[in-house]
Amino acid sequence: MTIETYQCPQCSAPLIWKNGELVCESCGASYKEEDMRALSEAMQENAGQSSLDWNKCRNAQTFTAQEESALQEYNCPACGAVLVTSAATAATKCAYCGNNALIPKQFSGELRPDAILPFAVSREDAEKKLREHFHGKKLLPDDFVRACRVEDVEGLYVPYFLFNCQADARCTYRAERVNTYRRGDWQITDTLHFYVERCGRVSFDRVPVDACKRVDDTLTEAIEPFDYAACKPFDPGYLAGYQADCRDQEMDECVPRANERVTNAATDALRSTVHGYSSVVSDCTQVRLDQGKVRYVMMPVWLLTVRYGDQAFPFAINGQTGRLAGELPVDKHKYRRLKLSWMLGLEVALALLIAFFL
């Protein structure tokens, strides 16, 4: 399998994509992606045919069909090491020399993305945002900030399907308006019942659904939105210095989630127009979708793991906006004290209210 990678012409260190250029973190040189591509093509033309035939060695045992479908093997172009990854990996880093490698076969044919949103948040900024997130959290264990470790920091291009459509929605509600007043010694309550109907047409542009099973959907949806206007036509050069997964879910598998998100958003939009009632209960909902379009894109996400004792807490950071999502540990003793003080405060307030009316 052929691997595409970019190395610094001055010091041969791996290049990474940063601020719109390919940058060498070793010597500080920077290059335009089109210049590096032209240089790479020129070097390939001058190299001629290699006399070596890098055939994969065979041993007495063979992989099962299931194993073959789950793994892929290739040689690092920098040091020649044999690397094995999951079948969904599209860009990775050599564990032996640190070289960044792209697996172009994973982006061929229908697997080639339509667009890519480049990283705008650096690794240093991502870790800084995570550390800042710890401040002011009153229920954290006292030693958490000092004892925790941030590990497994991974800049990952996550595959997404973006769904565009029009939604015709019709919702009916049963509503009540309650009015209570006093007349002499009597307290009177009037309850009026209403049948409320709302309908409308809503346009949805680029509803995201990630197509990568190993990434938690709860985290990826929590770090939305992305600024899709900043998307660029897909170019493998943007992957330099980052991990990338090819999609392992087809569009048909993502459609139910897209339909669910569109339906919920359409019904919420109609519900937000129902005002002036004491209570509103949804009665019937009908949503019809049409004029659908789908794009396959790669979105930047930082995945981090916070290790505290024997516990691991995963976090995700939007690689464009810096929006963060994840859960932190809670000190049980602090939680109990807070809950107790809240209950005592509620009891005091209730006692004062009763005393006032008596």
PALO-209047 format. One record per residue (C-alpha): residue in three letters; residue number from 1; y, z, x. Coordinates in pm, 1 decimal. Layout:
<atoms>
ATOM  res    n         y         z         x
ATOM  ala  NUM         Y         Z         X
...
</atoms>
This chain:
<atoms>
ATOM  res    n         y         z         x
ATOM  met    1       0.0       0.0       0.0
ATOM  thr    2     339.7     -98.6     142.9
ATOM  ile    3     605.1     171.8     167.2
ATOM  glu    4     978.8     104.7     174.0
ATOM  thr    5    1202.3     349.8     359.7
ATOM  tyr    6    1531.0     352.6     546.5
ATOM  gln    7    1577.3     499.5     892.9
ATOM  cys    8    1895.8     546.0    1092.1
ATOM  pro    9    1943.1     254.4    1338.9
ATOM  gln   10    2104.3     496.2    1588.2
ATOM  cys   11    1860.6     788.4    1599.4
ATOM  ser   12    1565.3     677.1    1375.5
ATOM  ala   13    1599.0     983.4    1150.6
ATOM  pro   14    1537.4     939.8     775.3
ATOM  leu   15    1837.5     835.6     564.6
ATOM  ile   16    1920.0     997.5     231.4
ATOM  trp   17    2138.5     878.2     -53.4
ATOM  lys   18    2462.3    1080.3     -69.6
ATOM  asn   19    2802.9    1005.9    -222.0
ATOM  gly   20    2729.6     637.4    -272.1
ATOM  glu   21    2599.3     573.5      81.7
ATOM  leu   22    2287.3     615.1     292.7
ATOM  val   23    2362.6     907.6     524.6
ATOM  cys   24    2182.8    1033.3     833.9
ATOM  glu   25    2180.5    1413.9     835.7
ATOM  ser   26    2077.1    1411.2    1201.7
ATOM  cys   27    2362.3    1216.1    1368.5
ATOM  gly   28    2606.5    1191.6    1076.0
ATOM  ala   29    2613.5     811.6    1059.5
ATOM  ser   30    2649.6     643.0     720.4
ATOM  tyr   31    2562.0     295.1     599.0
ATOM  lys   32    2596.9      81.2     289.4
ATOM  glu   33    2269.9      19.9     108.8
ATOM  glu   34    2307.4    -360.6     116.1
ATOM  asp   35    2364.2    -351.8     494.7
ATOM  met   36    2049.4    -147.8     551.1
ATOM  arg   37    1850.3    -380.0     327.6
ATOM  ala   38    1972.6    -685.1     521.2
ATOM  leu   39    1890.0    -512.1     850.6
ATOM  ser   40    1543.8    -420.5     724.2
ATOM  glu   41    1473.8    -777.3     612.1
ATOM  ala   42    1592.2    -913.9     947.9
ATOM  met   43    1365.9    -672.7    1137.4
ATOM  gln   44    1068.2    -773.6     922.0
ATOM  glu   45    1132.4   -1141.6     989.3
ATOM  asn   46    1148.3   -1080.1    1364.5
ATOM  ala   47     846.3    -854.5    1371.1
ATOM  gly   48     594.1   -1130.9    1298.8
ATOM  gln   49     237.7   -1060.0    1197.3
ATOM  ser   50      78.4    -740.4    1313.9
ATOM  ser   51    -253.8    -763.9    1489.4
ATOM  leu   52    -362.0    -437.6    1332.0
ATOM  asp   53    -541.8    -426.4    1002.3
ATOM  trp   54    -487.6     -86.4     843.9
ATOM  asn   55    -791.3     -77.1     622.1
ATOM  lys   56    -872.2     241.1     439.0
ATOM  cys   57   -1170.2     417.9     593.0
ATOM  arg   58   -1473.5     463.7     379.7
ATOM  asn   59   -1713.1     753.7     393.7
ATOM  ala   60   -2045.1     813.9     231.7
ATOM  gln   61   -1890.6     962.4     -81.9
ATOM  thr   62   -1688.2     771.5    -337.0
ATOM  phe   63   -1424.2     886.4    -581.8
ATOM  thr   64   -1503.8     896.3    -947.7
ATOM  ala   65   -1304.6     673.3   -1181.9
ATOM  gln   66   -1117.0     978.6   -1309.3
ATOM  glu   67   -1024.2    1087.7    -955.6
ATOM  glu   68    -907.4     739.7    -862.1
ATOM  ser   69    -679.8     722.6   -1163.0
ATOM  ala   70    -522.8    1060.7   -1076.1
ATOM  leu   71    -460.9    1006.8    -700.6
ATOM  gln   72    -310.5     750.4    -465.2
ATOM  glu   73    -323.4     722.3     -87.2
ATOM  tyr   74     -81.5     555.5     153.7
ATOM  asn   75      42.2     566.8     513.1
ATOM  cys   76     378.3     713.2     612.3
ATOM  pro   77     580.1     425.8     766.9
ATOM  ala   78     742.1     661.5    1019.5
ATOM  cys   79     447.3     850.7    1168.1
ATOM  gly   80     142.3     678.9    1018.2
ATOM  ala   81       1.1     990.4     853.8
ATOM  val   82    -222.5     939.3     551.3
ATOM  leu   83     -61.8    1099.2     247.0
ATOM  val   84    -223.0    1161.5     -90.5
ATOM  thr   85     -11.5    1208.4    -403.0
ATOM  ser   86     -59.9    1208.5    -777.0
ATOM  ala   87     -67.9     870.6    -948.5
ATOM  ala   88     272.0     940.1   -1106.6
ATOM  thr   89     457.2     995.1    -775.9
ATOM  ala   90     701.4     715.8    -698.7
ATOM  ala   91     904.4     862.4    -410.7
ATOM  thr   92     811.2    1150.5    -184.7
ATOM  lys   93     860.1    1311.6     157.4
ATOM  cys   94     607.4    1307.9     439.5
ATOM  ala   95     479.7    1661.2     501.5
ATOM  tyr   96     425.4    1578.7     870.8
ATOM  cys   97     751.3    1417.8     984.8
ATOM  gly   98     985.8    1470.3     687.5
ATOM  asn   99    1043.5    1098.2     634.9
ATOM  asn  100    1144.8     993.4     282.6
ATOM  ala  101     922.2     720.7     141.3
ATOM  leu  102     937.8     502.6    -170.0
ATOM  ile  103     621.2     362.3    -326.4
ATOM  pro  104     745.7      28.0    -463.1
ATOM  lys  105     426.2     -47.2    -654.2
ATOM  gln  106     515.0     237.7    -890.7
ATOM  phe  107     832.6      53.4    -990.2
ATOM  ser  108     683.8    -290.6   -1037.9
ATOM  gly  109     644.3    -485.4   -1361.2
ATOM  glu  110     706.7    -287.2   -1678.6
ATOM  leu  111     725.3      36.1   -1474.6
ATOM  arg  112    1054.8     -75.2   -1317.7
ATOM  pro  113    1343.4     131.8   -1462.5
ATOM  asp  114    1638.3     -42.5   -1625.4
ATOM  ala  115    1893.0     194.3   -1470.5
ATOM  ile  116    1935.9     504.5   -1256.8
ATOM  leu  117    2190.6     787.4   -1259.5
ATOM  pro  118    2262.1     889.2    -897.0
ATOM  phe  119    2271.9    1252.0    -783.8
ATOM  ala  120    2622.2    1401.8    -775.9
ATOM  val  121    2515.9    1763.6    -705.4
ATOM  ser  122    2391.1    1837.2    -353.8
ATOM  arg  123    2106.9    2072.0    -266.6
ATOM  glu  124    2356.9    2325.4    -130.5
ATOM  asp  125    2561.9    2312.7    -452.0
ATOM  ala  126    2248.1    2352.1    -664.0
ATOM  glu  127    2138.4    2666.3    -477.9
ATOM  lys  128    2495.6    2802.0    -493.4
ATOM  lys  129    2510.5    2750.8    -871.1
ATOM  leu  130    2180.3    2932.0    -908.5
ATOM  arg  131    2301.0    3229.9    -702.6
ATOM  glu  132    2624.4    3242.8    -904.1
ATOM  his  133    2415.8    3248.9   -1221.1
ATOM  phe  134    2273.1    3586.4   -1116.6
ATOM  his  135    2614.0    3757.4   -1120.7
ATOM  gly  136    2709.1    3960.3   -1426.5
ATOM  lys  137    2355.1    3981.1   -1567.0
ATOM  lys  138    2341.2    4348.9   -1665.0
ATOM  leu  139    1969.3    4354.1   -1750.4
ATOM  leu  140    1850.4    4223.5   -1413.6
ATOM  pro  141    1647.5    4465.7   -1198.6
ATOM  asp  142    1873.3    4643.2    -947.6
ATOM  asp  143    1700.5    4490.0    -644.6
ATOM  phe  144    1663.4    4138.8    -787.6
ATOM  val  145    1950.9    3966.5    -605.4
ATOM  arg  146    1844.4    4120.2    -274.1
ATOM  ala  147    1468.3    4078.3    -313.4
ATOM  cys  148    1436.6    3740.2    -485.0
ATOM  arg  149    1368.0    3419.2    -292.8
ATOM  val  150    1473.6    3069.0    -392.5
ATOM  glu  151    1193.3    2831.1    -300.6
ATOM  asp  152    1046.2    2493.7    -394.0
ATOM  val  153    1389.3    2330.4    -421.8
ATOM  glu  154    1316.9    1973.9    -528.4
ATOM  gly  155    1563.0    1695.5    -606.2
ATOM  leu  156    1368.7    1487.5    -855.7
ATOM  tyr  157    1447.2    1165.4   -1038.8
ATOM  val  158    1288.2    1223.1   -1379.2
ATOM  pro  159    1186.2     922.2   -1592.2
ATOM  tyr  160    1350.4     908.1   -1934.9
ATOM  phe  161    1345.1     681.8   -2234.0
ATOM  leu  162    1684.5     645.2   -2403.1
ATOM  phe  163    1665.3     560.3   -2772.5
ATOM  asn  164    1944.8     386.5   -2965.7
ATOM  cys  165    1928.8     352.9   -3343.2
ATOM  gln  166    2105.0     376.1   -3678.0
ATOM  ala  167    2002.6     647.6   -3923.6
ATOM  asp  168    2051.5     633.6   -4299.7
ATOM  ala  169    2022.3     992.3   -4419.5
ATOM  arg  170    2022.9    1146.2   -4766.7
ATOM  cys  171    1998.6    1520.2   -4822.2
ATOM  thr  172    2010.3    1732.7   -5136.8
ATOM  tyr  173    2075.6    2105.2   -5152.2
ATOM  arg  174    2061.3    2386.9   -5403.1
ATOM  ala  175    2370.6    2599.6   -5362.0
ATOM  glu  176    2510.0    2917.4   -5516.2
ATOM  arg  177    2859.8    3054.5   -5539.9
ATOM  val  178    2868.7    3429.4   -5609.5
ATOM  asn  179    3180.5    3609.5   -5725.1
ATOM  thr  180    3181.1    3989.2   -5770.1
ATOM  tyr  181    3465.9    4180.7   -5932.8
ATOM  arg  182    3531.9    4502.9   -6126.0
ATOM  arg  183    3643.4    4535.8   -6485.1
ATOM  gly  184    3706.3    4897.8   -6573.2
ATOM  asp  185    3393.0    5093.2   -6489.9
ATOM  trp  186    3188.5    4775.2   -6474.0
ATOM  gln  187    3104.1    4570.8   -6164.7
ATOM  ile  188    3046.7    4213.4   -6269.2
ATOM  thr  189    2873.4    3942.8   -6064.0
ATOM  asp  190    2907.0    3577.9   -6160.7
ATOM  thr  191    2658.7    3336.3   -6001.5
ATOM  leu  192    2722.4    2962.9   -6030.5
ATOM  his  193    2444.5    2717.5   -5937.6
ATOM  phe  194    2514.7    2374.4   -5789.6
ATOM  tyr  195    2317.5    2063.3   -5702.1
ATOM  val  196    2476.6    1915.6   -5388.0
ATOM  glu  197    2405.3    1571.4   -5245.7
ATOM  arg  198    2515.1    1419.9   -4915.3
ATOM  cys  199    2436.7    1078.4   -4771.3
ATOM  gly  200    2563.9     876.9   -4479.7
ATOM  arg  201    2488.9     644.9   -4190.8
ATOM  val  202    2489.4     788.5   -3839.2
ATOM  ser  203    2479.7     595.3   -3511.0
ATOM  phe  204    2279.2     735.6   -3219.6
ATOM  asp  205    2336.5     610.7   -2867.7
ATOM  arg  206    2102.1     700.9   -2583.0
ATOM  val  207    1896.0     986.5   -2727.5
ATOM  pro  208    1698.9    1110.9   -2422.3
ATOM  val  209    1327.7    1193.4   -2410.5
ATOM  asp  210    1172.1    1259.1   -2070.2
ATOM  ala  211     851.1    1071.8   -1995.9
ATOM  cys  212     714.5    1307.4   -1730.1
ATOM  lys  213     445.7    1555.1   -1833.2
ATOM  arg  214     485.9    1791.4   -1537.3
ATOM  val  215     850.7    1868.2   -1619.3
ATOM  asp  216     909.0    2129.1   -1892.3
ATOM  asp  217    1081.4    1960.1   -2189.2
ATOM  thr  218    1251.7    2288.4   -2276.8
ATOM  leu  219    1429.9    2288.6   -1940.6
ATOM  thr  220    1524.1    1920.0   -1939.3
ATOM  glu  221    1671.2    1937.4   -2290.1
ATOM  ala  222    1861.6    2255.3   -2202.9
ATOM  ile  223    2047.4    2085.9   -1913.5
ATOM  glu  224    2169.6    1794.9   -2126.9
ATOM  pro  225    2392.3    1605.9   -2167.5
ATOM  phe  226    2415.0    1347.8   -1890.9
ATOM  asp  227    2707.2    1109.2   -1857.2
ATOM  tyr  228    2519.0     785.9   -1917.8
ATOM  ala  229    2831.9     578.6   -1852.5
ATOM  ala  230    2778.7     655.5   -1482.7
ATOM  cys  231    2434.6     487.6   -1479.5
ATOM  lys  232    2382.6     211.7   -1224.4
ATOM  pro  233    2141.9     -83.9   -1230.0
ATOM  phe  234    1818.7      39.1   -1075.1
ATOM  asp  235    1801.7       4.5    -698.4
ATOM  pro  236    1535.1     175.3    -483.7
ATOM  gly  237    1802.9     273.0    -232.0
ATOM  tyr  238    1923.8     550.2    -462.5
ATOM  leu  239    1586.9     724.7    -422.9
ATOM  ala  240    1633.7     786.1     -49.0
ATOM  gly  241    1613.2    1158.7      22.4
ATOM  tyr  242    1477.2    1258.9    -318.3
ATOM  gln  243    1146.1    1285.9    -497.6
ATOM  ala  244    1076.1    1056.4    -790.5
ATOM  asp  245     804.7    1046.2   -1053.2
ATOM  cys  246     698.8     735.4   -1233.5
ATOM  arg  247     651.6     783.7   -1605.2
ATOM  asp  248     314.3     915.5   -1716.2
ATOM  gln  249     396.3     894.5   -2086.3
ATOM  glu  250     439.0     561.1   -2259.1
ATOM  met  251     717.0     491.6   -2504.8
ATOM  asp  252     485.3     533.5   -2805.6
ATOM  glu  253     409.6     890.0   -2691.0
ATOM  cys  254     783.4     970.8   -2673.0
ATOM  val  255     875.6     817.0   -3010.0
ATOM  pro  256     779.2    1124.4   -3222.8
ATOM  arg  257    1013.5    1347.2   -3019.9
ATOM  ala  258    1291.7    1088.1   -3040.6
ATOM  asn  259    1246.9    1060.9   -3419.1
ATOM  glu  260    1251.3    1439.2   -3448.1
ATOM  arg  261    1574.2    1471.0   -3247.6
ATOM  val  262    1746.3    1192.7   -3442.4
ATOM  thr  263    1633.6    1332.0   -3779.3
ATOM  asn  264    1746.7    1685.0   -3693.4
ATOM  ala  265    2084.8    1563.2   -3568.3
ATOM  ala  266    2141.9    1345.9   -3877.2
ATOM  thr  267    2053.0    1623.9   -4121.4
ATOM  asp  268    2264.4    1876.0   -3926.6
ATOM  ala  269    2560.6    1637.7   -3948.3
ATOM  leu  270    2528.0    1617.3   -4325.0
ATOM  arg  271    2468.6    1990.8   -4362.4
ATOM  ser  272    2790.9    2063.8   -4171.6
ATOM  thr  273    2988.6    1897.3   -4453.5
ATOM  val  274    2863.8    2142.2   -4720.5
ATOM  his  275    3125.2    2419.0   -4752.6
ATOM  gly  276    3247.2    2675.8   -5003.0
ATOM  tyr  277    2916.0    2822.2   -5119.6
ATOM  ser  278    2764.6    3167.0   -5081.1
ATOM  ser  279    2422.7    3022.4   -5002.5
ATOM  val  280    2281.9    2675.1   -4944.1
ATOM  val  281    1911.7    2583.1   -4939.6
ATOM  ser  282    1785.7    2239.2   -4838.5
ATOM  asp  283    1598.1    2071.9   -5121.6
ATOM  cys  284    1509.3    1718.6   -5012.7
ATOM  thr  285    1567.7    1517.9   -4693.7
ATOM  gln  286    1522.4    1143.9   -4642.4
ATOM  val  287    1602.8     969.1   -4313.6
ATOM  arg  288    1541.6     599.9   -4240.9
ATOM  leu  289    1586.7     456.3   -3891.8
ATOM  asp  290    1662.5      94.8   -3798.1
ATOM  gln  291    1820.6    -123.4   -3526.8
ATOM  gly  292    1628.4      55.2   -3255.7
ATOM  lys  293    1665.9     -19.3   -2883.3
ATOM  val  294    1503.4     156.0   -2587.5
ATOM  arg  295    1592.3     174.4   -2216.4
ATOM  tyr  296    1387.5     320.2   -1933.5
ATOM  val  297    1603.7     513.6   -1683.4
ATOM  met  298    1576.7     767.4   -1399.2
ATOM  met  299    1783.1    1088.1   -1429.9
ATOM  pro  300    1870.1    1337.1   -1149.1
ATOM  val  301    1731.6    1690.3   -1185.4
ATOM  trp  302    1709.3    1975.4    -936.9
ATOM  leu  303    1395.6    2186.3    -988.2
ATOM  leu  304    1399.8    2531.8    -829.9
ATOM  thr  305    1162.9    2826.4    -834.3
ATOM  val  306    1288.6    3184.7    -800.5
ATOM  arg  307    1020.9    3418.8    -663.0
ATOM  tyr  308    1054.3    3789.2    -741.0
ATOM  gly  309     757.8    3998.9    -641.3
ATOM  asp  310     451.7    3825.9    -783.0
ATOM  gln  311     651.8    3649.4   -1055.7
ATOM  ala  312     785.5    3292.9   -1046.1
ATOM  phe  313    1081.3    3180.4   -1259.5
ATOM  pro  314    1140.4    2803.3   -1286.6
ATOM  phe  315    1493.4    2665.5   -1317.3
ATOM  ala  316    1636.4    2319.3   -1371.3
ATOM  ile  317    1985.9    2198.5   -1280.9
ATOM  asn  318    2144.3    1877.7   -1404.4
ATOM  gly  319    2184.7    1671.0   -1087.8
ATOM  gln  320    2503.1    1512.8   -1220.6
ATOM  thr  321    2690.9    1790.8   -1405.9
ATOM  gly  322    2541.6    2108.0   -1254.2
ATOM  arg  323    2439.8    2251.0   -1591.8
ATOM  leu  324    2165.8    2511.5   -1537.4
ATOM  ala  325    1871.6    2634.1   -1745.9
ATOM  gly  326    1601.3    2893.7   -1683.7
ATOM  glu  327    1495.9    3250.2   -1760.4
ATOM  leu  328    1551.1    3561.3   -1549.5
ATOM  pro  329    1350.8    3886.9   -1541.7
ATOM  val  330    1462.6    4178.3   -1759.4
ATOM  asp  331    1452.8    4539.1   -1644.7
ATOM  lys  332    1259.8    4714.9   -1923.7
ATOM  his  333    1429.8    5051.0   -1867.0
ATOM  lys  334    1776.7    4896.1   -1886.1
ATOM  tyr  335    1675.1    4708.5   -2200.2
ATOM  arg  336    1548.9    5027.9   -2367.1
ATOM  arg  337    1868.0    5215.5   -2278.2
ATOM  leu  338    2083.5    4932.6   -2412.0
ATOM  lys  339    1879.3    4913.3   -2731.2
ATOM  leu  340    1897.5    5290.8   -2776.9
ATOM  ser  341    2274.8    5299.3   -2726.0
ATOM  trp  342    2314.7    5012.3   -2972.5
ATOM  met  343    2105.1    5193.8   -3235.2
ATOM  leu  344    2297.1    5519.2   -3184.6
ATOM  gly  345    2625.4    5332.6   -3219.0
ATOM  leu  346    2502.0    5171.8   -3539.6
ATOM  glu  347    2394.6    5509.0   -3681.3
ATOM  val  348    2734.2    5664.1   -3600.9
ATOM  ala  349    2917.9    5375.5   -3763.7
ATOM  leu  350    2696.2    5400.1   -4073.0
ATOM  ala  351    2752.0    5778.7   -4096.4
ATOM  leu  352    3129.7    5733.0   -4072.3
ATOM  leu  353    3117.6    5465.8   -4342.1
ATOM  ile  354    2919.2    5689.6   -4575.9
ATOM  ala  355    3153.0    5984.1   -4510.4
ATOM  phe  356    3453.4    5763.5   -4587.5
ATOM  phe  357    3322.7    5666.3   -4931.2
ATOM  leu  358    3204.1    6016.1   -5016.2
</atoms>
